[in-house]
Amino acid sequence: MYPPYLITTKILRQIASISEKIGQINARLLDKPSPKLRKENRIKTIYSTLQIEGNKLTEEQITAIIDNQRIIGPKTDILEVKNAIELYKKLDSFNPFSVNSFLNAHKILMKDLVNDNGRYRKQGVGVISGDQIRHLAPPSENVPYLMKDLFAFLKKSDELVLIKSCVFHYEMEFIHPFKDGNGRMGRLWQTLILMKEYPVFEFIPFENLIHKNQAKYYDALSLSDKTGNSTHFIEYMLGVVDDSLVNLLDIRNRVMSSEDRLKYFFEKVKNPFSRKDYMSLFPDISTATASRDLKLGIQLGYLNKIGDKATAIYQKKIIT
């Protein structure tokens, strides 16, 4: 039996908006951001997803840990960051449709933080807010069967991936399969599901928007609990995904060096090419910037130039 939810007019509008933005991202060469932007977004992802769970380390401290520098901070917080860094390095190795991959990811994420990392919980759990129980999870003996059914939905349903990723996120949080680390795993696994069809989601830190207004995240989970289906949570998460794509499309949030542009261009275009061809893939740069990029390519040994000025033709070399 598949999880219950409704496809609302709002969801249809959100799907259309997201699909349009993904098309723009592919057309504007943002499907593979620069190494600098990829690193910045990975730091934001780790910082935000851990902050939601109470980690106190700053983005600067997380950057230092990634750069193998020592920092001063709570031992548990540092361990959470190190585990998350290790996990996100291995994103490509996880199969979002595999229960074993799911458990292995939790094993890495919660290493030395809980004694049953990588295994489903054996006791009852609940989510407490203040002095009230916000959510009482299903009995532990039901967890393996509930998760098996959820993965079956993920693998067999012909529903849109954008919707399936949200449904999985909500249902996993409802089941609460682990003693700890459920929130982190829900957000991670939605990313992996989306990456399967849209690789750009590896570099989109939608956790950052969740972190900025956590109340809305928990309200969406709670409202779906009360209504008995994930519809409200789907609407919430699709809104977060859409806003995250807006941020990626915003030229002010994009940092590409001349060398980044050259290398990316080489992956997309065959020999020979002109300055005009180069600029057609980078509509936001000026003619002068394009000329400087191509001049740098020659200096670095990436290009050969035939002819002069606007009529010049360029031949790319193999970059190792």
Secondary structure, 3 states (H helix, E strand, C coil): CCCCCCCCHHHHHHHHHHHHHHHHHHHCCCCCCCHHHHHHHHHHHHHHHHHHCCCCCCHHHHHHHHCCCCCCCCHHHHHHHHHHHHHHHCHHHCCCCCHHHHHHHHHHHCCCCCCCCCCCCCCCCEEEECCEEEEECCCHHHHHHHHHHHHHHHHHCCCCHHHHHHHHHHHHHHHCCCCCCHHHHHHHHHHHHHHHHCHHHHHCCHHHHHHHCHHHHHHHHHHHHHHCCCHHHHHHHHHHHHHHHHHHHCHHHCCCCHHHHHHHHHHHCCCCEEHHHHHHHCCCCCHHHHHHHHHHHHHCCCEEEECCHHHCEEEECCCC
